[in-house]
Amino acid sequence: MKLYQGFTLGVTVLAAALLTAPPSGSAADLGITSDTIVRLYERDDSGGRQRSLLPVYEFLRFDYTVPKTPGLSFHAYGWGRANLRDDFGNADGTTDGELLYAYLDYLDPKNRDYQVRLGRQYIFEGVMRESIDGVYVKTDLVPTVTASAYAGFPVNLQDVKGVGGDWIYGARVAQGIPGRYDVALAYKHTGNDGSTDEQLLGADATLLLPANITLLGHTTWNLVTGGLGEQSYELRFPFKAFELRPFYQHYRYEDFINRRSGGSAPFRYMSQFGEKVDIAGTEAFWYPAENIEFGARYKHYEYDKRYGSADMYTVLAAVRRKIFSEVGVEFGRIEGDIAQNRYYLGRAYAYWDVAPAFVTADVVYVNYDDGNVWSMYRKDSAFFASVGGGSKFLGKALTVKLSLDYSQDPYFDKDYRGTLAASYAFGK
């Protein structure tokens, strides 16, 4: 068995050995969470064909703290799916599944000054937002400096030209003083089939200015293509019950999106066309009371090649009750150079907690302008509605939810969906 293929298995076997080790007298901290989801799709597409689908999903999470070794724990999470009824001609079969993560974690139990993770894991840090089979370490070198590093095999490249010559490694160093500033530099290197697939250098900063003003900035440099892929800056101005957030973002897709075999396929064409986009605007919020929010957003999009420019205007309002209950409305207008970017959008939603039960509702309506590409297909609007409810049982360990969805848009004449979900938490 190759190292790449057997790495996660080895970690899982090691964790199993820890699980079966004799206890030292203290009770093990064991948590198991099961999420079972049954979905029903009934669809009438624009060609008059009726289709149906009945998939069943199981998501299983496992968390175990080793009683004999303070600070050591094991975590695993995966999913499986079986299609009980499938007339979509699924060439990949009716079953599927994946181990999302399975790793050992050690966190310094005294001062929490360092952490080590070994196994399959997600890393969201700096320019790194991927799953790897490998090792991750993090430590506080001095009171104001934090450093982290990782190395291993990229999970997303397992099925691309085999696993030989695949690797990933990187690091991040951050320095800051709480209440004043925080700056960080990050590096990421990905190899695929023996050659460099991706090499990124990123920087981000947070600066706390007088009058509680905050400046946030982030930039990413692609060392393979030699260009800046992403730039993002935002200011936050709080004043009593108001807050203003102007921002600017720039994306150069040939530097931002990996065009190679391990990249994101749905967006690769953006980089192939050499597309660039600038996004500028502002958000404003008013909180007249602790549980009431009013907001307005404006965004201007400026594409270099394919889409021209577009402006988005949005207003919203929300009322909250205690922690979980919320009712809100949102209305927006998109005004763009091309036809498909000219329409009105409205939404209303509610989530109301009446413990141990809860109810949800969500309605979205889109109205396309005359001449819009969708109106040319004799569709001048799109509609989506969802209602649901659920309750907690067995001392809140079991949660059962049921939702019903309906949509009608240019692609589908009628689309019905039903979801039944049961979540059970054992232990913790």
N, C-alpha and C positions, 0 to 999 in steps of 0.2 A: 504493500500500500504506500502510495506517495505521501510525502510529508504534508503537502497541502491538503490532501483528501482526508488524512487521518488526524489532523491537528485537533479539530473540534471533538472528534470521537475520543481522543486521548484525555482531553479535559473533562468530558462527561464521565468517562470511566473513573478518573481520579475523584470526581465529585461523588460518584456512587460509593467509592470506598469510604469516603468521609461519612456518608449517610449511614452506612452499615457498621461503622465503628462503635464499640461499646460506649454508652453514655457515661459521663463522669459524675452523675448524680443530679445535675441540674437539667431541667426540661429543655428540650430543643425548641428553638423558635422556628416553627414550620408554617408556611403559608401557601395555600393552593387556591388559585382562582380559575374557574371554568366559565367560559362564555360560549353558549350554544346559540346559533342564529339560523333560523329557517326563513328563506325568502321565496316569494312567489312572484314571477313576472308573467304578465299577460299583455302582449303587445300587438297592435294593429299598425303596421308600417304604412308609409305613403303609397306603396304599390298594391295595397289591399291584402297582403299576406298576414295571417295570424300566427303568432309564435308564442311559445311558453317555455318557462324555465323554472326548475325547483331545486336550487342548491341548498345544501346544509353545511354550515361552517362550524368548526370547533376551534376555539382559541384557548390554550391552556398555559397558565403561568405558574411557575414554581419558585419559591423563595425559601432558602434554608440557611439559618445561622448556626455555625458549628459550635456546640456548647463547650468543647474542650479547648478551643482556640479563640479567645476574644478578638473580634475584628475580622474574622474570616467567615465568608458566606458564599453561597452558590445561588445563581439565578438563571432561570431558563424560561423561554417563551417560544411557542410555535403554534402553527395553525394547520388544519386539514380541511379539505372540502370534498364533498361527494355530490354530484348532480343526479338527483333522483328522476328528473324528467328533463330531457334536453333535445330540442328539435332545431338547434342552431348549427348543427353540423360541426361540433367542436372536434377539431382534428387532434387536439392534445389529450383526448380521453375525458372521462367523466370524474376523475379523481385527481387531486393535487394537494400539495402541502409543502411546508417549509419550516425549518428551524430558524427562527429570527435571531435569537441570541441564546448563548449558553456559556457562562463564564464564572470563574472563581474571582472573588473580590476580597482584597485585604485592605482595611482602613485602620491606620494607627489608632488603637483604642485609647491611648492616653491623651495625646495632644492633637490628634487628627492632622499631623503635619505631612503625612505622605499616604499615597494610595497606589495599589497595584491591582490591575485586572488582567486575567489570562483566559482566553477563549474567544468565541464568537461574540462580538459586541458592536453596538452603534456608538460612533464618536461624533458629537456635534460640538466642534471647537474651532474657532478661527476659520480657516479655509477648508476644514475637514467636516464633511457631512456624509459619511458612508459607513457601511458595515464591513468589518474585517475579522479574519481569523488570526489573532495575534495577541500582543501584549501592550498594555497601556500603563504608564506610570505618571504620577503627579506629585509634586512636592512644593512646599514653601521654603525656598532657599534662605531668605531672610524675611523679616516681618512684612516688607512691602513688595516682595517679588515672589511670583508663582511661576513654576515651569512645569511643562508636561511634554511627553513624547510617546509615540506609538510606532509599532512596526509589525508587519505580518503579511497576510495575503488578502487582496481585495475580493470580497464575495461576489461582486457584480461581474467579475471577469472569469468566473468558473466555467461558463459555457462558451467562451470566446477563444477559439483556437487552442483549446486545451488549457492546462494549468501550468505547464512548464514555462519558466521565465516570468511568472507573475509575482509582483511584490508591491508593497506600499509602506511608506514610512514618512514621518513628519514630526514637527515639534512646535510648541508655542511658548513664548515667554511674555509675561505680563508684569507691569510695575505700576503701582498706584498708591495713593493715600486716600483712605475713606473720607468722603465728604469734599474732596478736592478734584481729583482726576484719576484716570486709569488709561494706560496705553498698552498695546500689545502688538507683537510681531509673530507671524505664523508662517510655516513652510510645509509643503506637501509634495511628495514625489511618488508617482505611480508608474510601475513598469508592466507592460503587457507583451507576452511572447518574446521576452528578451530585449525589448526596446522601450525607451521612455515614452509613455502615453500621456502623462500630465505632470506638469511641474508648476506649482503656484506659490506665490509669495503674497501674503496679506498683512494689512495693518488696520487696526481699529482703535478708536480713542473715544473717551467720554470725559468731558470737561465741565465741571460745575462752577458756574460764574456767579457773581453777586446777584442779589434779588432772586435767587433760586432758578436762574436761567441755566439751561443745560444744552450743551453742544455735543452731538454725536456724529461720528464719521467712520466710514469704512471704505477701503479700497483693496482691489485684488489685481496683482500683476501676473500675467501669464508668461513664464520664462521660456516656454516652448515657441510661442508665436511672437513674443517680444512686445506685447501690447497690454494696455490696461483694459481688463475685461469688465470691471464693475467699479463704480464710484457712487457712494451714497452719503448724503449729509442731511442732518436735521437739527433744527433749533426748537426748543420748547420754552415758551414764555408764559409762566403762570402769573395771574393777577387776580387775587381774591377768588371769586367763583368762576373765573374764565381761564382758558388756556389756549394759546395759539401755537401751532406747530408747522412752520414753513419747512419745505424739504426740496431736495434736488437729487435726482438719480440719473446715472448714465450707464448704458450697457452697450458694449461692442461684442456682438454675439460670437464672432470668430475667435475672440479671446476669452469670452465668458463661458461658452459651451464647448465641451470636448467633442470634436467632430470624429474622433476615432472610434474603433469598435466597441469600446467600453462606455461611450458617451450616451447621453439621453436621446434615444432615437426620435421621439415625437418632435423635438425642437432642433434637430440637426440641420434641417433645411434653412433655418434662420442664419446659421453661421455660414452655410454654403453660399448664400446670396450676399454675404458681407453686410448684413443689416446692422444698423446702429439705431438706438432710440434714446431720446432725452425725455425725462419725466420731471416736471416741476409743478409745484402747487402748494397748498396749505390746508390744514385742518383746524377747525375752531370748535371748542366745546364750552358749554355753559352749564353749570351745576347749581340751579337755584335752590335746591334742597339736596339732602344726602342721598335720597332715593330717586331723583329726577335728573335726566340728562337730555340736553339738546345739542345737536352738532350739525356742522356743515363742512363739506369737503369740496375742493376744486383740484382737478388734475389736468395738466396739459401734456399730451403725448406728441412727440415729434419724431417720426420715423424717417430714416434717411432715404429709403428706396421704395418699399412696396406699399405702405399704408398711408403715406402723407401725414397729416396732423389730425388730432382729435382732442376735444375738450369734454371732461366729465364733471357734472355738477350734481351734488348729492346733499340732501337734508335728511335728518333723522331725529327721532325722539324716543326715549325709553323711560319706563317707570318700573322700579324694582321694589320688591317686598322681602324684607329680611335678607337672606343670602341667596337663595336659589330661584325665587320667583321673579319673572321679568316679562313685560309686555312692551313691544316696540313697533315702530313703523319707519319706513325709509322710502324716499322718492328720489329718482335721479333722471338725468337727461344726458345722453351721449350725442355729441354733435361732431361729426368727422367729415373728412374730405371724400372718403369712399362711401358707397351706399350702405354697406352692411354695418357701418358705424354711426347710423343715425336712427335713434329710437328712444322711447321712454321706458323707464323701469320702476316698478313699485313693489314693495314688499311689506307684509305685516306678519308678525310672529308672536308667540306666547309660550312661556313655560311656567306653569303654576304648580307649586308644591303644596299639597294638602296631606301631609304626612299621615300614614306611610305611603300614600298614593301620590301620583302626579299626572298632569295632562299636558300635552303639547299640541301646537298648531302652527302651520307655516303656509303662507300663500304668496306666490310670486307671479306678477303679470308683466309682460313685455309687449309694447305696441310699436310696430315698425312703421317708419315713414313711407309714404307713397314713393315708389321707385327703389325702395330697399330691395336687396337681392332676394330676401325671403318673400316679400310681397309679390315679386315677379313669379314665384311659385304658388301664387294664390293663397298665401298665408300672411296675414297682416298682424298676427299676434302669436304669443306663446303663453301658456298658462301652466302653473304647477301648484298643487295643493297637497298638504300632508296633515293628518291628524293622528294622534297617538295617545297612549296612556300606559300606566303601569303601576306597580305597587311593590313594596318590600315585605318579605315574609321571614319567618324563622329568626327573629331578632335582628333583622336587616341583613342577614347573611345571604338571602336569596332575593334577587330582583328580577321581576318578569315584566317585559315591555312588549307592546303590540302597536304597530303603526301601519297605516294605509296611505298610499300615495297615488296620485293621479296626475298625469301631465299630457299636454297636447301642444305640439310644436311643428315646425316645418318638416322635421324628419319623421315623426310618428303621428298618425291620426289620433290614436288613443294608446296610452301606456299606463297599465295598472301594476302596482307593486304592493306586496304585503310582506311585513317582516315581524317575526316572532322571535324574541331574544330572551334568554334566561341566563343570568349571571349569578354564580354561587361562589362565595369566598369562605374557604375553610381555614381555620387557624387565625393568625394575626387578627 
